[in-house]
Amino acid sequence: MDIFSLSAAGILYLLLQLCVTIHILLFKDDVKSSIGWIGLVWLTPLLGSIIYIMFGINRIKRKAIKLKNPRQDILKITGKNIEEIQKEIPPAMLQMLRLGHSIHPQLFALGNKVTPLINGDEAYPQMCAAIEKAEKEVLIESYIFNNDKAGQAILKAAQKAAQNGAAVKIIIDGVGLNYSRPNIIEEIKKVKGADFAVFLPSRKPAALPFVNLRSHRKIMVIDGHTAFFGGMNIAKENLLQTNPKEPVQDTTFKIEGPVISQIVRIFMEDWIFSRKQPFKPVLLKDEHYLPGKCLCRAIPDGPDGDYGKVELMVLGAINCATKNIKIVTPYFLPEENILTALELAAMRGIDTEIILPQKSNIFGMDWAMQANFNRLIKKGVKIYQQEPPFDHSKIMTADDVWAFIGSSNWDVRSFKLNFEANMEIIDKEFVEKLNEIIKSKKSKSVLAREKKYPFGPLLIRNVFKLLTPYY
């Protein structure tokens, strides 16, 4: 009987391994990822299968709101004739526009104004002022929305908006919600007229499989005419003038103009997914309201369908650039395709610069990032390490005319596992402002040099590099 039971258990384990392996082969596109998962399943038979079932399967299937834009030549939808476009945009960047439209067929919105805001010291007062004046609707989505000075200031403004008659809707990620204890949910409940949703709550055991599938987006829209968009969380650490214990530099953006309707669409999808309740948002109806000159389009990305758009966009920009590439990111752990593209860009003579924090806020991140420094530096990529405080900004520019801003970091988690929201912007004056911000960051940075590490430090860096997909 014991022998029979053992054989039956062995057969069940074998069937489980075979089923899991078949699932990996059918649904994992990345070869390295597939090999890693299959190795784990067969080398640790039961445990490996359980880990894959819990963490390796993407269970999120969302019905996206389909874009109604036909795939047409991007040159015909920018609102300008070919002569005007060619004066402003280099031919290589025109290729980038066509490529980007193929990656995500969302048309550019014309006539937008985009204003950079440095740290919470600039951003939060403007957010609060805009929210307090709301008369119809306030939409807020954030990965982190802490129950602290910053979060309470936003809620105080939201209370004023609700008193004005505005509907207030707030989405907070289930993991990001727990960065402060107690979390801010009870405080939100005190705001009469406010409704909230938690994106994939993390405390329930059933939510463990979604630990990697987070809403990393940071969106705020007021009455359909003013938005704040970028990568800045709502947390007191961003208020540098108050001398917080663990200060965080960051950059976010105030958006005015027609592109806000695209940002609202992203929020709507997340609200419907999280609350299962559709709503009719307030949209800008004045077609003649064109406060600026920026061509903008919002690009959502996530693991629920046609993912990898942000990674393809940055890869395309690297390959299309003819003069310069400037990157600011807090975490730099891209896969081989991005690393190779950056090397090739530098080898082509493109001035390629990456600005990173000198010291990360995640254990082991510095070692993991440094493991790639030598290969990039050898090929001519310039890596600047910015002195503290830690910089959480996310900016990319190319050829002094193209910009990419938003919530995405340069790592596997942002490119493949999280729900992100970025924005492509075409405007020389705006990119000039961004380049000035980048120049300021470089002035507080040290240019990294090629280093020959002793055996121990070299081993440590390469060990942590193996954790690239899991940071």
Secondary structure, DSSP 4 states (H G I P E B T S, - for coil): -HHHHHHHHHHHHHHHHHHHHHHHHHH---HHHHHHHHHHHHHSHHHHHHHIIIII-----------------GGGSSSS-HHHHHHHS-HHHHHHHHHHHHHS-PPPEEEEEEEEEEHHHHHHHHHHHHHHT-SSEEEEEES-B-SSHHHHHHHHHHHHHHHTT-EEEEEEETTGGGGSSS-SHHHHHTSTTEEEEEES-SSSGGGGGGTT--B--EEEEETTTEEEEES--B-GGG-GGG--SS-EE-EEEEEESTTHHHHHHHHHHHHHHHHS----------TT---S-EEEEEEEE-TTSS--HHHHHHHHHHHH-SSEEEEE-S-EE--HHHHHHHHHHHHTT-EEEEEEESS-SSTTHHHHHHTTHHHHHHTT-EEEEEPSSEE---EEEETTTEEEEES--EEHIIIIISBEEEEEEE-HHHHHHHHHHHHHHHHTEEE-------HHHHHHHHHHHTTGGG-
